[in-house]
Amino acid sequence: MANTNPHDALFKATFSDPRLAADALRRMLPPEVADRVDWSSLERVPAEFIGGDLSRRHADLVFRARLGDRTAFFVLFEHQSSVDRMLVARVYIYIAGILSNWLRENPNATSLPLVLPVVLYHGERPWTAPLDLHDLLDAPAEVLAPLAAHIPGFRLLLDDLNRSSEDEIEASTRVALCAAIMLAFKTAPYGDPTVPSERMVELLHRAAHDEATAEGIALALQYIYTVSDVPLGLIEARLVEALPGEKREIIMSTAERLRNEGRERWTAEGRAEGRAEGRAEERADTVLRLLEVRFGPLPAQATARVAAADMDTLGRWLTRLLSAPDLDAVFD
């Protein structure tokens, strides 16, 4: 089934390009690590490598590159437009799948490749979910502390675009189109819906003249048009200035197609999905807070059930928890 979420569609279309992925990842890594990666060797890992159910259920991107004299360095590039409390647990399972396939393909290996989970987040609200796997474990601190060295755990590397200014995003990237896409994620769905970010438009204009393909610019244009009410002409006019014929035709034909199609289908689906996700997320947060007030710290299983529940189920639990004698009675 085709993905109608405009955020996911732009993320996958943009960062499937290793050149753009390298620019985004370089910004997120500590400099002493980024300087050791051979970015020219970065390549996307085929879905077949991930294997089976994982490759079908996840829309993330997986890359590999050389790290110094090491032959393999894997990056799991994850995208989030809403807070997901159980994300770190799902990423842990995903990493285990990557390593399992590595061992299957390298049965004589004496070491494992480094797998780094990286999350690009641009939700409207600050990220509040745990980033450390240990924070999801259902055990008291006095038990976890002495066992920490013996329990699998890791911490997600999160790039929250809302915590970076437009100046910081531009300064930390080298490819104009990469910076423009990040600013589109950051500003288009949440800022003034009728006025585009001047910095984003300038970066798109620079990308169109410099290194980017016209197809990448067209994808950004479609995204902005889908998630906001920015008049198409405000951006289109800047992009076609002095462009060579082929690039100009692609941009102008994209704009014309969007006008002809209208925004009804994409806008209705994308915004409805976004509103539904936001309402469910807010209701889940409310349920979690009230459960903790009534019953104290929650076991991980209860937290996971709330995070995965739909709106109707959350509504039933909200009603029950007001009078339920214990936690089990809420979920029964």
Summary of the structure (lengths in Angstrom):
residues: 332
radius of gyration: 22.1
end to end distance: 33.8
largest distance: 71.4
contacts: 967
relative contact order: 0.10
helix: 59%
strand: 12%
